[in-house]
C-alpha cells in the first residue's frame, strides 16, 4: 500500500499587509496536521457541536499550523483562508 500525503503546502498570493501587526507576507507555508492535532480538535468539541463550534476549532488549528495570530488569520483574503482550511480539514477518501 502506498500512501500519498502532503506534509506541508505553500500558498502564494498577492502581498498582504496585516493591519493588526503591520507585517507583510506573500506566501504562507502550512504544516499538515498530525493525527494528534485532529484527535485533540475533535476531543475539544462539545457533545453536539454547532457549526460555529466546529468552525472555531478549525480556525484554532489553522492558526497553530500557519504560525499566524488569530487576528492575522482573520485578515487573510477569503480565498487564501479557505484554501488553508481546505488543506487542514480532515477528509476521508
C-alpha positions in Angstrom: 0.0 0.0 0.0 1.4 3.4 -0.9 0.1 6.4 1.0 0.5 9.8 -0.7 0.1 12.7 1.6 1.3 16.3 1.6 3.1 17.1 4.8 3.2 20.8 4.1 1.8 23.1 1.4 2.9 26.7 0.5 0.2 29.1 -0.7 1.5 32.0 -2.7 -0.6 35.2 -3.3 -0.5 38.9 -3.7 1.2 40.6 -0.8 -1.0 41.0 2.3 -0.3 43.5 5.0 -1.9 42.7 8.3 -3.4 45.8 10.0 -3.1 44.2 13.4 0.6 43.6 13.2 1.8 45.7 10.3 3.5 42.5 9.0 3.6 41.8 5.2 3.6 38.3 3.6 3.4 37.0 0.0 3.2 33.3 0.9 2.2 31.1 3.7 3.6 27.6 4.4 1.1 25.4 6.2 2.1 22.2 8.1 -0.2 19.3 7.7 -2.0 18.4 10.9 -0.7 15.4 12.8 -3.2 12.7 13.9 -2.9 14.1 17.4 -3.9 17.6 16.2 -7.1 16.3 14.7 -7.8 14.0 17.7 -7.4 16.9 20.1 -9.6 19.1 17.9 -12.4 16.5 18.0 -12.0 15.8 21.7 -12.3 19.5 22.5 -15.6 19.9 20.8 -18.8 19.7 22.8 -21.0 16.6 22.5 -23.3 18.2 19.9 -21.1 20.8 18.3 -22.7 23.7 16.4 -21.3 24.9 13.1 -19.8 27.8 15.0 -18.0 25.4 17.4 -16.6 23.4 14.5 -15.5 26.5 12.6 -13.8 28.0 15.7 -11.9 24.7 16.3 -10.7 24.6 12.6 -9.6 28.3 12.9 -7.6 27.4 16.1 -5.9 24.5 14.2 -5.2 26.8 11.2 -3.6 29.4 13.5 -1.4 26.6 15.1 -0.4 25.2 11.7 0.3 28.6 9.9 2.1 30.4 12.7 -0.2 33.4 12.3 -2.0 35.1 15.1 -5.8 34.7 15.2 -6.1 38.4 14.1 -3.8 37.8 11.1 -5.6 34.7 10.1 -8.9 36.5 10.2 -7.4 39.3 7.9 -6.4 36.8 5.2 -8.2 37.2 1.9 -11.1 34.7 1.9 -9.8 32.5 -0.9 -6.5 32.1 0.9 -8.1 31.3 4.3 -10.5 28.9 2.6 -7.5 27.1 0.9 -5.7 26.8 4.2 -8.8 25.4 5.9 -9.4 23.0 3.0 -5.8 21.7 3.4 -6.1 21.0 7.1 -9.7 19.8 7.2 -9.9 16.1 8.0 -11.2 14.2 4.9 -11.5 10.6 4.0 -11.2 9.1 0.6 
